Amino acid sequence: MNNELLILIKSIERNCHSQEIKLSDILRQCKSLGYKLNYIPLKTWVNYELIGYPEDIELPQYRIIDNVPLFGDLIGNHFGNIVTIKKTPIEVDPRILKEHIEILHRFPFRNNVANLQSMIDSANNQVLRFPLPQSILPYLETGYSDTSLVIAYRIISVNLIAGILDTIKTRILDFTLEIQDLQLDLEYDNSNTIDSIFKEFILKSPNIYYINTIHSVGSMNQNPGNFSVGGSVSGNVNNVQGDNNRAVQGDNNQAVLGDNNQVTQQNQVGADTGESLTKEDVVKLLAQLETLIQGAELPADTKEEVIEDLSAAKKATDKEEPNKQRALERLGTVAETLEKTSKGVEAGQKVWTIAKPIIVKVATWLGVAAGSHLLGL
């Protein structure tokens, strides 16, 4: 791993353990990391956390508080005296649609992290009040007769807001630890690894739409379906999304969204191709796969088998005149073994998610000269 990147990642990790470092400062470090890795979703997520989430942007689930209680302040006449009843639990008129009732009991925090911290610091007690609009008051019930509802509000514990900030910091920590645990050259190979780690440890969701739409098509980890490289592959297929898609001959075929698509020949001048990889690049990718397998919690016999095949593929590639046919055969065995393991071993799913795009990249390079081979990916 690049030494400058490693120093930055370790600094972020240390700061996540400190109570003295502001979360906004940690996020700015993450922004630097996003730029050094050239990984757009990380930069986008950090920006939203630093400046706040616009109304038209989907919120991560950790920023939404559900089952928020409703309270109100009442004023009424008690034997000729004006009385005020504060912090009275209130209910919503049952004639209102259920989904509208759920919205009233749900509070989304779109504020930036500095503003959330300010809420906590300025709280006079352990709860904060968030008023409801006056237009909703006629639809609220207090259970008291001869009283009027003056104001209604939601009450949220400051501990819940602190929990949002703590969740962000913990997810950043998990993200940095996982990157270090994989021990991959991220500066070289970020499109093949960071995407799955980011979604698993930061978002904990693969479906937040702004992340999927802004990410470049070069990230193979965004392939949620069955990716097949077959026939005579003589170009670089960047990203095919959907189920049962098949990529065939051509240079720099681009992303296709949907099911049962077939990508055919389409050349683009100036785009990155499998041919741009050198033999040294491919050997390095195979070595990364070995490192990944060695550190994975896979059955011992499976691990031994895969490492043996990877070692053979690396040796065949690293010859003065690479034996691409033999390397591709061994790589196909690796792909088959890892895919089977992913269906029966929990740790295997994670390994396959990371390994699959690397294997596709190597197979594409091998296929340029090897001619015809089928990898069941």
C-alpha positions as CSV (number, residue, x, y, z in Angstrom):
1,M,0.0,0.0,0.0
2,N,1.2,3.5,-0.8
3,N,3.1,4.9,2.2
4,E,1.3,8.3,2.1
5,L,-2.1,6.6,1.9
6,L,-1.2,4.2,4.8
7,I,-0.1,7.2,7.0
8,L,-3.4,9.0,6.3
9,I,-5.5,5.9,6.9
10,K,-3.8,5.2,10.2
11,S,-4.2,8.8,11.3
12,I,-7.9,8.6,10.6
13,E,-8.0,5.4,12.6
14,R,-6.2,7.0,15.6
15,N,-8.5,10.0,15.5
16,C,-11.6,7.8,15.6
17,H,-10.4,6.6,19.0
18,S,-9.9,10.1,20.4
19,Q,-12.5,12.1,22.2
20,E,-10.6,15.3,21.6
21,I,-10.7,15.3,17.8
22,K,-13.9,16.7,16.2
23,L,-15.8,14.5,13.9
24,S,-15.8,17.2,11.3
25,D,-12.0,17.1,11.3
26,I,-12.0,13.3,10.9
27,L,-14.4,13.7,8.0
28,R,-12.1,16.2,6.3
29,Q,-9.4,13.6,6.5
30,C,-11.7,11.2,4.9
31,K,-12.4,13.7,2.1
32,S,-8.6,13.8,1.5
33,L,-8.6,10.0,1.4
34,G,-11.5,10.0,-1.1
35,Y,-9.5,12.3,-3.4
36,K,-6.3,10.3,-3.1
37,L,-8.2,7.1,-3.9
38,N,-10.2,8.9,-6.6
39,Y,-13.3,7.3,-5.2
40,I,-16.4,9.5,-5.8
41,P,-18.9,8.0,-3.4
42,L,-16.7,8.5,-0.4
43,K,-16.1,12.2,-1.4
44,T,-19.9,12.6,-1.9
45,W,-20.8,11.0,1.4
46,V,-18.3,13.1,3.3
47,N,-19.5,16.3,1.7
48,Y,-23.1,15.6,2.8
49,E,-22.0,14.9,6.3
50,L,-20.0,18.1,6.4
51,I,-22.6,20.5,4.8
52,G,-25.8,18.6,5.4
53,Y,-28.2,16.5,3.2
54,P,-30.5,18.4,0.8
55,E,-34.2,17.5,0.9
56,D,-34.0,15.6,-2.4
57,I,-31.2,13.3,-1.3
58,E,-31.9,10.0,0.3
59,L,-30.7,9.8,3.9
60,P,-28.7,6.9,5.3
61,Q,-30.8,5.0,7.8
62,Y,-28.6,5.9,10.8
63,R,-29.8,9.5,10.4
64,I,-33.5,8.6,10.8
65,I,-35.0,8.3,14.3
66,D,-38.2,6.2,14.4
67,N,-41.0,5.9,17.0
68,V,-40.5,9.5,18.2
69,P,-43.1,10.4,20.9
70,L,-45.4,13.4,20.4
71,F,-46.2,15.9,23.2
72,G,-48.1,19.1,23.5
73,D,-48.8,22.1,25.8
74,L,-52.4,22.7,26.7
75,I,-54.4,25.6,28.0
76,G,-57.8,25.3,29.6
77,N,-60.4,26.5,32.1
78,H,-60.5,24.8,35.5
79,F,-63.3,26.1,37.7
80,G,-62.9,29.6,36.3
81,N,-59.1,29.5,36.4
82,I,-56.8,29.5,33.4
83,V,-54.5,26.5,33.7
84,T,-51.6,25.3,31.5
85,I,-50.7,21.7,31.1
86,K,-47.2,21.1,29.7
87,K,-45.6,18.1,28.1
88,T,-48.8,16.1,27.7
89,P,-48.6,12.9,25.5
90,I,-50.8,13.3,22.5
91,E,-52.1,11.0,19.8
92,V,-52.9,11.4,16.2
93,D,-56.5,11.2,15.0
94,P,-57.0,7.6,13.8
95,R,-58.8,8.9,10.7
96,I,-55.4,10.1,9.3
97,L,-53.7,7.6,7.0
98,K,-51.3,5.2,8.7
99,E,-48.4,6.3,6.6
100,H,-48.9,9.9,7.6
101,I,-49.0,8.9,11.3
102,E,-45.7,7.1,10.8
103,I,-44.2,10.2,9.2
104,L,-45.1,12.2,12.3
105,H,-43.3,9.7,14.5
106,R,-40.2,9.7,12.3
107,F,-37.6,12.4,12.4
108,P,-34.9,12.7,9.7
109,F,-31.7,14.6,10.7
110,R,-30.4,16.4,7.6
111,N,-28.1,18.7,9.6
112,N,-24.4,18.7,9.1
113,V,-22.3,17.0,11.8
114,A,-21.2,20.3,13.3
115,N,-24.8,21.4,13.7
116,L,-25.7,18.1,15.4
117,Q,-22.9,18.5,17.8
118,S,-24.0,22.1,18.5
119,M,-27.5,20.8,19.4
120,I,-26.0,18.4,21.9
121,D,-23.7,21.0,23.5
122,S,-26.5,23.7,23.8
123,A,-29.1,21.4,25.2
124,N,-30.3,22.5,28.7
125,N,-31.4,19.0,29.6
126,Q,-31.3,15.5,28.1
127,V,-34.0,16.1,25.5
128,L,-34.7,18.5,22.6
129,R,-38.0,19.7,21.4
130,F,-38.9,19.9,17.6
131,P,-42.2,21.7,17.0
132,L,-44.8,20.3,14.7
133,P,-46.5,22.7,12.2
134,Q,-49.6,24.5,13.4
135,S,-51.6,23.0,10.5
136,I,-51.3,19.6,12.1
137,L,-52.8,20.6,15.5
138,P,-56.5,19.9,14.5
139,Y,-55.6,16.3,13.8
140,L,-54.0,15.7,17.3
141,E,-55.9,14.4,20.3
142,T,-54.9,15.2,23.9
143,G,-57.5,13.2,26.0
144,Y,-58.5,16.3,27.9
145,S,-61.8,18.1,27.5
146,D,-62.2,21.9,27.7
147,T,-58.6,22.5,26.7
148,S,-56.9,23.8,23.6
149,L,-53.6,22.5,22.2
150,V,-51.3,25.5,22.0
151,I,-48.2,23.8,20.6
152,A,-47.3,20.2,19.6
153,Y,-43.7,18.9,19.3
154,R,-41.6,15.9,19.1
155,I,-39.2,15.1,21.9
156,I,-35.8,13.5,21.1
157,S,-33.2,12.5,23.5
158,V,-29.8,14.1,23.0
159,N,-28.3,10.6,23.4
160,L,-30.0,9.6,20.2
161,I,-28.4,12.5,18.4
162,A,-25.0,11.7,20.0
163,G,-25.6,8.1,18.7
164,I,-25.8,9.4,15.1
165,L,-22.4,11.0,15.5
166,D,-21.0,8.0,17.2
167,T,-22.3,5.8,14.4
168,I,-20.6,7.9,11.8
169,K,-17.3,7.7,13.7
170,T,-17.6,4.0,14.2
171,R,-18.3,3.3,10.5
172,I,-15.3,5.4,9.5
173,L,-13.2,3.3,11.9
174,D,-14.5,0.1,10.5
175,F,-13.8,1.3,7.0
176,T,-10.2,2.2,7.7
177,L,-9.6,-1.1,9.6
178,E,-11.0,-3.2,6.8
179,I,-8.8,-1.4,4.2
180,Q,-5.7,-2.2,6.3
181,D,-6.8,-5.7,6.9
182,L,-7.1,-6.4,3.2
183,Q,-3.5,-5.2,2.7
184,L,-4.2,-4.4,-1.0
185,D,-2.5,-1.7,-3.1
186,L,-5.5,0.6,-3.1
187,E,-3.9,3.4,-5.1
188,Y,-3.5,0.9,-8.0
189,D,-6.6,-1.2,-7.4
190,N,-9.3,1.1,-5.8
191,S,-12.1,0.4,-8.3
192,N,-11.9,-3.3,-7.4
193,T,-12.1,-3.1,-3.7
194,I,-13.2,0.2,-2.2
195,D,-16.8,0.0,-3.5
196,S,-17.8,-3.1,-1.7
197,I,-16.0,-2.1,1.5
198,F,-17.6,1.4,1.5
199,K,-21.1,0.0,1.0
200,E,-20.7,-2.7,3.6
201,F,-19.0,-0.6,6.4
202,I,-20.1,3.0,5.7
203,L,-23.5,2.9,4.1
204,K,-24.4,-0.7,5.1
205,S,-26.6,-0.5,2.1
206,P,-25.9,-1.1,-1.6
207,N,-29.0,0.7,-2.8
208,I,-28.7,4.4,-1.9
209,Y,-29.3,5.9,-5.3
210,Y,-27.0,8.9,-5.4
211,I,-24.0,6.6,-4.6
212,N,-24.9,4.2,-7.5
213,T,-25.6,6.9,-10.0
214,I,-22.5,9.0,-9.5
215,H,-20.0,6.2,-9.3
216,S,-17.9,5.7,-12.5
217,V,-18.7,2.7,-14.7
218,G,-15.1,1.6,-14.1
219,S,-16.0,0.1,-10.8
220,M,-16.8,-3.6,-11.3
221,N,-18.1,-4.1,-7.8
222,Q,-21.3,-2.4,-8.9
223,N,-22.2,-5.5,-10.9
224,P,-25.1,-7.0,-9.0
225,G,-25.9,-9.8,-11.5
226,N,-24.2,-12.7,-13.2
227,F,-21.3,-11.3,-15.2
228,S,-20.1,-13.6,-18.0
229,V,-16.9,-13.2,-19.9
230,G,-17.0,-15.6,-22.8
231,G,-16.4,-16.3,-26.4
232,S,-13.4,-14.6,-27.9
233,V,-12.7,-11.8,-25.5
234,S,-10.4,-9.3,-27.2
235,G,-11.2,-6.1,-25.4
236,N,-11.9,-4.6,-22.0
237,V,-15.4,-4.8,-20.8
238,N,-15.8,-2.2,-18.1
239,N,-19.1,-2.8,-16.3
240,V,-22.3,-4.7,-17.1
241,Q,-25.1,-4.4,-14.6
242,G,-28.1,-6.7,-14.2
243,D,-28.8,-10.5,-14.3
244,N,-27.6,-13.0,-16.9
245,N,-25.6,-10.4,-18.9
246,R,-22.9,-11.6,-21.3
247,A,-20.0,-9.6,-22.6
248,V,-18.5,-10.6,-25.9
249,Q,-15.8,-9.3,-28.3
250,G,-15.0,-5.6,-28.5
251,D,-12.9,-2.9,-26.9
252,N,-14.1,-0.7,-24.0
253,N,-17.8,-1.8,-24.0
254,Q,-19.5,0.4,-21.5
255,A,-22.2,-0.1,-18.8
256,V,-25.5,-1.6,-19.6
257,L,-28.3,-1.6,-17.0
258,G,-31.0,-4.2,-16.9
259,D,-31.4,-8.0,-17.3
260,N,-30.4,-10.4,-20.1
261,N,-28.4,-7.8,-21.9
262,Q,-25.7,-8.7,-24.4
263,V,-22.8,-6.3,-24.9
264,T,-21.5,-6.4,-28.4
265,Q,-18.5,-4.8,-30.1
266,Q,-18.2,-1.1,-29.6
267,N,-14.9,0.6,-29.7
268,Q,-14.0,3.9,-28.0
269,V,-10.7,5.6,-28.7
270,G,-8.7,6.8,-25.7
271,A,-10.5,4.7,-23.0
272,D,-8.7,2.4,-20.6
273,T,-8.3,-1.1,-22.0
274,G,-7.3,-4.5,-20.7
275,E,-4.4,-4.2,-23.1
276,S,-3.1,-1.2,-21.1
277,L,-2.2,-3.6,-18.3
278,T,1.4,-4.8,-18.3
279,K,2.5,-8.3,-17.3
280,E,3.9,-6.8,-14.1
281,D,0.4,-5.3,-13.4
282,V,-1.3,-8.7,-13.8
283,V,1.3,-10.5,-11.6
284,K,0.6,-7.8,-9.0
285,L,-3.1,-8.4,-9.2
286,L,-2.6,-12.2,-8.8
287,A,-0.4,-11.5,-5.8
288,Q,-3.2,-9.4,-4.3
289,L,-5.6,-12.2,-4.7
290,E,-3.2,-14.5,-2.9
291,T,-3.0,-12.1,0.0
292,L,-6.8,-11.8,0.1
293,I,-7.2,-15.6,0.3
294,Q,-4.4,-16.1,2.9
295,G,-6.1,-13.6,5.2
296,A,-9.7,-14.9,4.6
297,E,-11.6,-17.2,7.0
298,L,-12.1,-20.0,4.5
299,P,-11.9,-23.8,4.9
300,A,-8.3,-24.9,5.0
301,D,-8.5,-27.2,2.1
302,T,-10.3,-24.6,0.0
303,K,-7.7,-22.0,0.9
304,E,-4.9,-24.3,0.0
305,E,-6.4,-25.3,-3.3
306,V,-7.1,-21.7,-4.4
307,I,-3.6,-20.5,-3.4
308,E,-2.0,-23.3,-5.3
309,D,-4.0,-22.4,-8.4
310,L,-3.2,-18.7,-8.0
311,S,0.5,-19.5,-7.6
312,A,0.5,-21.5,-10.8
313,A,-1.3,-18.8,-12.7
314,K,1.2,-16.2,-11.4
315,K,4.1,-18.4,-12.4
316,A,2.7,-19.0,-15.9
317,T,2.1,-15.2,-16.3
318,D,5.5,-14.2,-15.0
319,K,7.5,-16.0,-17.6
320,E,9.5,-14.1,-20.2
321,E,6.9,-15.3,-22.7
322,P,3.7,-15.6,-20.5
323,N,1.8,-18.9,-20.8
324,K,-1.6,-17.2,-20.9
325,Q,-3.5,-20.3,-21.8
326,R,-2.3,-22.1,-18.6
327,A,-2.8,-19.0,-16.5
328,L,-6.3,-18.6,-17.7
329,E,-7.1,-22.3,-17.0
330,R,-5.9,-21.9,-13.4
331,L,-7.8,-18.6,-13.0
332,G,-11.0,-20.3,-14.2
333,T,-10.5,-22.9,-11.5
334,V,-10.0,-20.2,-8.9
335,A,-13.2,-18.4,-10.0
336,E,-15.2,-21.7,-9.9
337,T,-14.0,-22.6,-6.4
338,L,-14.5,-19.1,-4.9
339,E,-18.0,-18.8,-6.4
340,K,-19.0,-22.2,-5.0
341,T,-17.6,-21.3,-1.6
342,S,-19.5,-18.0,-1.6
343,K,-22.8,-20.0,-1.6
344,G,-21.9,-22.1,1.4
345,V,-19.5,-20.1,3.6
346,E,-20.4,-16.6,4.9
347,A,-16.8,-15.4,4.7
348,G,-16.7,-16.7,1.2
349,Q,-19.3,-14.2,0.1
350,K,-17.2,-11.3,1.1
351,V,-14.1,-12.8,-0.5
352,W,-15.9,-13.5,-3.8
353,T,-17.3,-9.9,-3.9
354,I,-13.8,-8.5,-3.7
355,A,-12.0,-11.2,-5.8
356,K,-14.5,-11.4,-8.7
357,P,-13.7,-8.0,-10.3
358,I,-10.0,-8.6,-10.0
359,I,-10.4,-12.0,-11.7
360,V,-12.4,-10.3,-14.5
361,K,-9.7,-7.8,-15.1
362,V,-6.9,-10.4,-15.2
363,A,-9.0,-12.7,-17.4
364,T,-9.6,-9.9,-19.9
365,W,-5.9,-9.3,-20.2
366,L,-5.2,-13.0,-20.6
367,G,-8.0,-13.3,-23.1
368,V,-6.4,-10.8,-25.4
369,A,-3.8,-13.4,-26.5
370,A,-5.3,-16.6,-25.2
371,G,-8.1,-16.3,-27.7
372,S,-11.0,-18.3,-26.4
373,H,-11.7,-19.3,-22.9
374,L,-14.8,-19.3,-20.7
375,L,-14.8,-18.0,-17.1
376,G,-18.0,-18.8,-15.4
377,L,-18.4,-15.4,-13.7
